[in-house]
Each structure stands twice: as C-alpha cells, then as structure tokens.
C-alpha cells in the first residue's frame, strides 16, 4: 500500500505488474495451496495462479486422515483447477498423496476404487497439458487385505507422452505396463520405486530400444522384474536397488559413467550379473560376490565403492573362489579411488589370496566394524601390497563394539616385514583408533616410515582401555617426515552408520 497525493492509502499490485515469466519463477517453490491463496488477491494474481507452469501438490498429514468424502472434495478442487487452466502447458507436476481409510468407513473396496480412479485422472490431466516433469508419490493405508490385493494400473499414456522428459513414480499399489505403441519416448530421466512391472521383457525392450534420449534410470524395490537386460546407447547413469524378484541383471552402454547396484535378494549362487560399460567412471556395488559374474574391463574408473559378501560355499570351491575374486579385481584394476568395508576385506582380500594389483589406486578408504581385530590385519596387509602407488589413506570404524582382546596381535615389526611399496609415497593419512593396539601399531609404522607424509589425523577415544598410555607414547614418537600430526579426541556418541 502507498499513500496517494490526497492522503488516502491505495493498494499497489506489485506482483501483478511483473512479467509472467518472472512471476512464475517467484511462485515456483510454493505449494498449490499457497499459490491458490495468492490467486484470490487480485485478478492478475489469479491469472498467474491459473497459468503457473509449476504444479506442486503435497497432501498434508491432516488431509490424509480426513474422511473419504473430504478427500473427494479435495480432488474435486484439483479437477476444477485443471478445468480452469484449459490445458495450458505444465512444466512440472508433483503429486504427493497419502490416504488413510478409517475402519468405520463402509464400502471400502468401492471407496478405494473411486479414489484411485480420481488420482489416475489427475495424472492423465497433467499429460493432456503437455507436462515435461511428472513426480507422483502415492501411499494408501488401513485397508487391510483388500488394499494388499488391489493394484492401480498406472496410465500408459504417461509413457507415450511426447512432451515428458522426467518421470518419478513411487506407488506401492501401482502396476506399470510398457506401452504397446512403438513411438519413441523422449524421457531423459526415469525413476520407478515400489511399483510392479508387468511383462519384464517388454519393459526392458522399451527402455533399450524406444527410450532413445534416456540418460538416467533408477529401479528401486520394483517387483516383477526377473530378468533385467538393459542395452542403451544414451544411458549415462543406472541404479538398481533391491528388486526382490530379479535373478539376472545385464547392463550395457558405451556412455554409461555411473552404476549403482544394491542387490541382496534371490539365490546368490544362481543369480548372474553382467556389465559392459567401457567408459564407466563410478561403480557402487552392494551385495554378494557371485559365481556368474561377467565384467569387461573398465578403462576410465575414477571411484569404486564395494560391500560384498560370499555368495556360495567357497570352502568347497576354493578354486572358483580365487578365480572369481581375481576376475572382479582385474575388471576394476584401473580405479583411482577405492572405498570398501570389512565384509569386502574378508571376502576378496583375505590372507592367502594373490595381491590385488590395483596399481592406479591413489586414495583408499576403509570402514571396519568395531575393533581392528587380529583376523582382519592380514587382509588389510594383503590389500596394501596391491596398491603400491597409494598416497591417501583413510581408515575408520563404524562402531565401537568389541573389547579389543583380539586386537593386540600385530606389532610394528609385522608391518615393517611387509615391505610395503606405497609407504614412501603416502602424503595424507586419517586413522581412527578403537579398542586394542593393532591400529596404534599401524599408526607408529606410518609415522616412522612415511618420509613424504604431509598430514596425518589420528582420531581416538580417550576413555577406551589402554588408550591413555598408548597415546602418550604415540605423541612422543619421532617421525621421519615434517608432517602435521593432529590428535583428535572423539566421543563414543559420535559413531554413525556407514
């Protein structure tokens, strides 16, 4: 409001005076409810409200607990909004809908069918507005056995939408079918979570041959995918996380740079994994070292993060075990940054196996559980022998479990006897000392032999047994380099999961 020349106060519509593009940009972070309230202020604000290309509706918890009839009234208002828009273009449509059917409500199956029909109608309305980005999250609860057996057929028109570039769907009650037409999809990003795919072969064929612009694909907890063969000339990033029915995964693409696999379901020794991505830069693999593993060489690997366990009875198949470990390590031998956990150390780098020969690794990060136990030390030493060009080492623990009684067996003399090539190249080291002396002995070895060390951070827990006396000796150690050595006390409550 501004004072006029005669002293009266007049209202100035500053938002209404803005160009539509700028006004839409200001309104884009707001929810639909807030934009609707704003639209009631003036005629120009109402026009911005109806023409806003960003549609962001999130059902509040209080709305999800409303009666079925109240939720229908809310859906009516959304339908009315689309009607008044007259199919003007939508840039982004986000629908976050949570329903809770009360036990007292009668005719639950009928009510559920009506609500799901209205929700799919909203999605179809967005498609009719040439939507570019579609994000749908739907959760319906408190329906007992009926909801467990009833599914929503996700509108196939979404996959045939020529304007759509990004699609994110998280609907535990949804069934996704590949489109029957052979039209080319222009999707660039596709993420499916908690859905069921009908016709896995047809879906993978559609992704491989008709999604010719797709760069990123995410499949998380997707049911119905037994075989996942994806071959793409455009895909750059692929993520698959716990698809429970999957048995065979095959991913191929010359442009693939990032692959994330978290796969612990099925029968590991019957599962198969095949990756053909010569230009891969980042690989994260959580699961089992499986017998049926086929990986070509990766020539551009920057970073590999692995958390692997045994997948079959290796003690009775020692030759297979050694061969499979060697085959995997040969595939990742060009990697520069390696991140691994204790289960991987015990699986792939255990004592008695040939050294890894990871000559390009310059940064190594290890996460162990609890103490640096005696049985783990030889595996770490075996890994150290395979990384002769290492110059950054980060070793920490994800918990403080264990008493340390089995972590006193290896002295500095053990490490000196390993004759590790990388010790003279080390520049930065971070060690976290827990129960026992094995970690402290390793710290002593580094300080006394790493002549080019620039900085070393030693994290310790002062209240642990023996640490007080060990740390006094460690702080008085004569180091061979001019490195900056930082001792940091940590509290037990600072532990985080890895």
C-alpha positions in Angstrom: 0.0 0.0 0.0 1.2 3.5 -0.8 -0.2 7.0 0.2 -1.9 8.9 -2.6 -1.5 12.7 -3.2 -4.7 13.4 -1.3 -3.5 11.3 1.7 -5.6 8.2 1.0 -3.9 4.8 1.1 -4.1 2.8 -2.2 -3.2 -0.8 -2.9 -0.4 -1.5 -5.4 -0.4 -4.9 -7.0 3.4 -5.3 -7.4 3.3 -9.0 -8.3 0.6 -8.4 -10.9 2.8 -5.8 -12.5 5.6 -8.3 -13.1 6.2 -10.1 -16.4 4.5 -13.6 -16.3 7.9 -15.4 -16.7 9.3 -13.6 -13.6 6.1 -14.0 -11.6 6.1 -17.8 -12.3 9.7 -18.1 -11.2 8.8 -16.4 -7.9 5.8 -18.7 -7.4 7.6 -21.9 -8.4 8.8 -23.0 -4.9 5.3 -22.6 -3.5 2.7 -25.4 -3.0 -0.5 -25.3 -4.9 -2.4 -24.3 -1.8 -0.2 -21.3 -1.3 -0.5 -20.3 -5.0 -4.3 -20.7 -4.8 -4.5 -18.3 -1.8 -2.3 -15.9 -3.6 -4.6 -16.1 -6.6 -7.5 -14.7 -4.6 -5.7 -11.3 -4.0 -6.3 -9.8 -7.4 -7.3 -10.5 -11.0 -3.7 -10.5 -12.2 -2.6 -12.8 -9.4 -5.5 -15.2 -10.3 -4.2 -15.2 -13.9 -0.7 -16.1 -12.6 -2.2 -18.8 -10.4 -4.0 -20.5 -13.3 -1.1 -20.1 -15.8 1.6 -21.1 -13.4 3.6 -24.0 -15.1 4.7 -25.4 -11.8 2.0 -27.7 -10.2 3.2 -28.9 -6.7 0.5 -30.5 -4.5 1.5 -32.2 -1.3 -1.3 -33.7 0.9 -0.7 -32.7 4.5 -0.9 -35.4 7.2 -4.2 -33.9 8.4 -5.6 -34.1 4.9 -4.6 -37.8 4.5 -6.6 -38.6 7.7 -9.7 -36.8 6.5 -12.8 -38.9 5.7 -13.1 -40.4 2.2 -15.7 -37.7 1.4 -13.5 -34.9 2.5 -10.7 -36.2 0.3 -13.1 -36.4 -2.7 -13.8 -32.7 -2.1 -10.1 -32.0 -2.3 -9.8 -34.0 -5.5 -12.8 -32.0 -6.9 -10.9 -28.8 -6.3 -7.9 -30.2 -8.1 -10.0 -31.2 -11.1 -11.6 -27.8 -11.1 -8.1 -26.3 -11.2 -7.3 -28.2 -14.3 -10.6 -27.3 -15.9 -9.9 -23.6 -15.4 -6.4 -23.9 -16.8 -7.9 -25.1 -20.1 -5.0 -27.5 -20.8 -2.3 -24.7 -20.7 1.2 -26.2 -20.7 2.5 -27.6 -17.4 6.3 -27.6 -16.9 6.3 -29.6 -13.7 3.6 -31.6 -11.9 4.2 -33.1 -8.5 1.6 -35.1 -6.6 2.3 -36.4 -3.1 -0.9 -38.1 -2.0 -1.3 -40.1 1.3 -4.7 -41.7 2.1 -5.8 -43.4 5.3 -9.1 -45.2 5.2 -10.8 -45.4 8.6 -12.1 -48.7 9.8 -15.5 -47.2 10.3 -15.9 -46.3 6.7 -18.2 -48.6 4.8 -17.9 -50.0 1.3 -14.1 -49.8 1.4 -13.5 -51.5 -1.9 -15.8 -49.1 -3.7 -14.3 -46.1 -2.0 -10.8 -47.2 -2.8 -11.7 -47.8 -6.5 -13.2 -44.3 -6.7 -10.2 -42.6 -5.2 -7.7 -44.4 -7.3 -9.7 -43.6 -10.4 -9.7 -39.9 -9.5 -5.9 -39.9 -8.9 -5.2 -41.6 -12.2 -7.4 -39.0 -13.7 -5.2 -36.2 -12.3 -2.2 -37.9 -13.8 -3.9 -38.0 -17.2 -4.9 -34.4 -16.9 -1.2 -33.5 -16.4 -0.4 -35.5 -19.6 -3.0 -33.6 -21.5 -1.3 -30.4 -20.5 2.0 -31.5 -22.2 3.8 -31.9 -18.9 7.6 -32.1 -19.0 8.3 -33.3 -15.5 6.0 -35.7 -13.6 6.6 -36.7 -10.0 3.9 -39.0 -8.3 4.1 -40.4 -4.8 1.0 -42.4 -3.6 0.5 -44.3 -0.4 -2.8 -45.7 0.7 -3.1 -47.5 4.1 -5.5 -49.0 6.6 -7.4 -51.1 4.0 -6.5 -54.5 5.3 -6.4 -57.4 2.9 -8.2 -55.6 0.2 -5.6 -53.0 -0.4 -2.9 -55.7 -0.3 -4.6 -57.4 -3.3 -5.7 -54.4 -5.3 -3.5 -52.6 -7.7 -3.7 -49.4 -9.8 -2.9 -49.6 -13.4 -0.6 -46.7 -14.0 -1.8 -44.8 -17.0 0.1 -46.0 -20.1 -0.5 -42.6 -21.7 2.3 -41.3 -19.5 4.9 -43.4 -21.3 3.5 -42.2 -24.7 3.6 -38.5 -23.7 5.8 -36.7 -26.3 6.5 -33.7 -24.0 7.6 -35.7 -21.0 11.3 -35.5 -20.1 11.4 -36.6 -16.4 9.2 -39.2 -14.7 9.4 -40.2 -11.0 6.9 -42.8 -9.7 6.7 -44.1 -6.1 3.4 -46.1 -5.8 3.4 -49.4 -3.9 -0.1 -50.2 -5.3 0.8 -49.4 -9.0 1.2 -51.8 -11.9 3.4 -50.5 -14.7 3.0 -51.8 -18.2 5.2 -51.0 -21.2 3.4 -49.0 -23.9 2.0 -51.1 -26.8 2.9 -48.5 -29.4 6.4 -48.2 -31.0 6.6 -44.5 -30.6 9.9 -43.0 -29.5 10.0 -41.8 -25.9 11.8 -38.5 -25.2 12.3 -39.3 -21.5 15.7 -38.2 -20.1 15.2 -39.3 -16.5 13.1 -42.3 -15.3 12.8 -43.5 -11.7 10.4 -46.2 -10.5 10.1 -47.1 -6.9 7.8 -49.7 -5.1 5.9 -50.5 -8.3 5.1 -53.8 -10.0 6.2 -54.2 -13.6 4.0 -56.4 -15.8 5.9 -58.0 -18.7 9.5 -57.5 -17.7 10.8 -58.4 -21.2 8.5 -55.8 -22.8 9.6 -53.2 -20.3 13.3 -53.7 -20.8 12.9 -53.8 -24.5 11.0 -50.5 -24.4 13.8 -48.9 -22.3 16.5 -50.3 -24.5 15.1 -49.6 -28.0 12.4 -46.8 -27.6 13.9 -44.6 -24.9 16.5 -43.1 -27.2 17.1 -40.0 -25.1 17.2 -41.6 -21.7 20.3 -40.7 -19.6 19.4 -41.8 -16.1 17.4 -44.9 -15.0 16.5 -45.8 -11.4 14.8 -49.0 -10.3 14.2 -49.3 -6.6 12.2 -52.2 -5.0 10.5 -52.9 -8.3 8.6 -56.2 -8.4 8.0 -58.3 -11.5 11.5 -57.8 -12.9 13.0 -61.3 -13.1 15.4 -60.6 -16.0 16.7 -57.1 -16.4 18.6 -56.8 -19.7 19.2 -53.1 -20.5 21.2 -52.1 -23.6 21.3 -48.4 -24.3 23.3 -46.1 -26.5 22.3 -43.0 -24.4 22.2 -44.1 -20.8 24.8 -42.4 -18.5 23.6 -43.4 -15.1 21.9 -46.7 -13.9 20.8 -47.5 -10.4 19.1 -50.7 -9.2 18.3 -51.2 -5.5 16.7 -54.4 -4.1 14.4 -55.5 -6.8 13.1 -58.7 -5.0 12.3 -60.9 -8.0 15.4 -60.1 -10.0 17.7 -63.1 -10.9 19.7 -61.8 -13.9 20.9 -58.3 -14.4 22.7 -57.3 -17.6 23.5 -53.6 -18.3 25.4 -52.4 -21.4 26.2 -49.0 -22.8 29.1 -47.1 -24.2 28.0 -43.8 -22.5 27.5 -45.3 -19.0 29.5 -43.4 -16.4 27.8 -44.2 -13.2 26.4 -47.6 -12.0 24.9 -48.3 -8.5 23.8 -51.8 -7.7 22.4 -52.8 -4.3 21.3 -56.4 -4.8 21.0 -58.9 -2.0 17.8 -60.7 -2.9 17.2 -64.0 -4.7 19.5 -67.0 -4.6 23.0 -65.6 -4.9 24.8 -68.6 -6.5 22.1 -68.7 -9.2 22.0 -65.0 -9.9 24.0 -63.5 -12.7 25.5 -60.0 -13.2 26.9 -58.8 -16.5 28.2 -55.3 -17.0 29.6 -53.9 -20.3 30.5 -50.3 -19.8 34.0 -49.5 -21.1 33.7 -45.8 -20.1 32.4 -46.3 -16.6 33.7 -43.8 -14.0 31.8 -44.6 -10.8 30.7 -48.0 -9.6 28.9 -48.8 -6.3 28.1 -52.5 -5.7 26.5 -53.8 -2.5 25.6 -57.5 -2.4 27.3 -60.8 -3.0 30.4 -61.9 -4.9 28.5 -64.2 -7.3 29.7 -67.1 -9.3 28.0 -65.9 -12.5 29.8 -62.6 -12.8 30.8 -61.1 -16.1 32.5 -57.7 -16.3 34.5 -56.3 -19.1 37.5 -54.0 -18.4 36.8 -50.5 -17.2 39.4 -48.1 -18.5 38.1 -44.8 -17.0 37.3 -45.8 -13.4 37.6 -42.9 -11.0 35.9 -44.4 -8.0 34.7 -47.8 -6.9 32.7 -48.4 -3.7 32.1 -52.1 -2.8 30.4 -54.0 0.0 30.5 -57.7 -0.9 29.9 -61.0 0.9 30.4 -64.6 -0.2 27.6 -65.9 -2.4 28.1 -69.7 -2.2 30.0 -72.4 -0.3 33.5 -71.2 -1.1 35.4 -73.6 1.2 34.3 -76.5 -1.0 35.1 -74.5 -4.2 38.3 -72.8 -3.3 39.5 -72.7 -7.0 36.2 -71.0 -8.0 36.6 -68.5 -5.2 40.1 -67.4 -6.2 39.1 -67.2 -9.8 36.0 -65.1 -9.1 38.0 -62.7 -6.9 40.7 -62.3 -9.4 38.2 -61.8 -12.2 36.5 -59.0 -10.4 39.8 -57.3 -9.4 41.0 -57.4 -12.9 37.9 -55.6 -14.1 38.4 -52.7 -11.6 42.2 -52.5 -11.8 42.2 -49.0 -13.4 40.3 -47.5 -10.4 41.8 -44.4 -8.7 39.7 -44.1 -5.5 38.7 -47.3 -3.7 36.1 -47.4 -0.9 35.4 -50.7 0.9 34.1 -52.2 4.1 35.1 -55.0 6.4 33.0 -57.7 4.7 34.8 -56.9 1.4 38.2 -57.1 3.1 37.3 -60.5 4.5 35.8 -61.7 1.2 38.2 -60.5 -1.5 41.5 -59.6 0.2 41.8 -62.3 2.8 45.2 -63.8 3.6 46.5 -66.4 1.1 44.9 -64.8 -2.0 47.2 -63.2 -4.6 47.7 -59.4 -4.2 45.1 -57.2 -5.9 47.4 -55.4 -8.4 45.4 -52.2 -8.2 48.3 -50.1 -9.3 46.3 -46.9 -10.1 44.7 -46.5 -6.7 45.9 -43.3 -5.1 43.1 -43.0 -2.5 41.9 -45.8 -0.2 39.1 -45.6 2.3 38.3 -48.5 4.6 35.4 -48.8 7.0 35.6 -51.6 9.6 33.1 -52.7 12.3 34.3 -52.2 15.8 38.0 -53.0 16.5 40.8 -53.7 14.2 40.9 -57.4 15.1 43.8 -59.8 14.6 41.9 -61.8 11.9 41.4 -58.7 9.8 45.0 -57.4 9.9 46.4 -59.9 7.3 43.6 -59.0 4.9 44.5 -55.3 5.2 48.2 -56.1 4.6 47.3 -58.2 1.5 45.3 -55.2 0.2 48.2 -52.8 1.0 50.6 -54.9 -1.2 48.3 -54.5 -4.2 48.2 -50.6 -4.1 51.9 -49.6 -4.5 51.1 -46.0 -5.6 48.8 -45.1 -2.7 49.2 -41.6 -1.3 45.9 -41.0 0.6 44.7 -43.5 3.3 41.5 -43.2 5.4 40.7 -45.9 7.8 37.8 -45.6 10.3 35.4 -47.7 12.3 31.6 -47.6 12.0 31.1 -48.6 15.7 32.9 -49.2 19.0 31.7 -52.8 19.5 34.2 -55.3 20.9 36.5 -55.4 23.8 39.8 -55.3 21.9 41.0 -58.5 23.5 41.6 -59.9 19.9 43.2 -56.8 18.6 46.7 -56.9 20.2 48.5 -59.5 18.0 50.4 -57.4 15.4 53.3 -55.0 16.2 55.2 -52.5 14.2 57.6 -55.3 13.3 54.8 -57.1 11.4 54.2 -54.0 9.2 57.9 -53.5 8.7 58.2 -57.1 7.5 55.6 -56.5 4.8 57.9 -54.2 2.9 55.1 -52.0 1.6 56.0 -50.1 -1.5 53.4 -47.3 -1.0 54.8 -46.2 2.4 57.3 -43.8 0.9 54.6 -42.2 -1.3 52.0 -41.6 1.4 51.0 -37.9 1.8 47.7 -37.9 3.8 46.5 -40.4 6.4 43.5 -40.5 8.6 43.3 -43.3 11.2 40.6 -43.9 13.8 41.9 -45.9 16.8 39.4 -48.1 18.7 39.9 -50.9 21.2 43.2 -52.8 21.0 46.7 -51.9 19.8 46.7 -53.0 16.2 45.6 -49.6 14.9 48.1 -47.8 17.1 50.9 -50.1 15.9 49.9 -49.2 12.3 50.0 -45.5 13.2 53.5 -45.9 14.6 54.6 -47.7 11.5 53.3 -44.9 9.3 54.9 -42.1 11.4 58.3 -43.7 11.4 58.4 -44.8 7.7 56.3 -42.4 5.6 59.1 -39.9 4.7 56.9 -37.8 2.4 53.9 -37.6 4.7 52.3 -34.1 4.7 49.4 -34.5 7.2 48.2 -37.2 9.5 45.0 -37.1 11.5 44.6 -39.6 14.4 41.1 -39.9 15.9 41.0 -41.6 19.3 38.6 -42.3 22.1 40.3 -41.3 25.4 38.1 -43.4 27.7 38.9 -46.7 26.0 41.2 -49.2 27.9 44.9 -48.8 27.3 44.4 -45.7 25.1 45.8 -43.3 27.7 49.2 -44.9 27.9 49.4 -45.7 24.1 48.6 -42.2 23.1 51.3 -40.7 25.4 53.9 -42.9 23.7 52.5 -42.2 20.2 52.6 -38.4 20.8 56.3 -38.7 21.7 57.2 -40.7 18.6 60.0 -39.3 16.5 58.5 -39.0 13.0 60.6 -39.3 9.8 58.8 -36.5 7.9 57.8 -32.9 8.5 54.2 -33.8 8.6 51.5 -32.0 10.6 50.1 -34.6 13.0 46.7 -33.9 14.5 45.3 -35.8 17.5 41.5 -35.5 17.8 39.5 -36.8 20.7 36.2 -38.3 19.8 33.1 -39.2 21.9 31.5 -42.6 21.7 28.2 -40.9 20.8 29.8 -39.6 17.6 29.6 -43.0 15.8 27.5 -43.1 12.7 26.4 -46.0 10.5 28.2 -46.5 7.2 
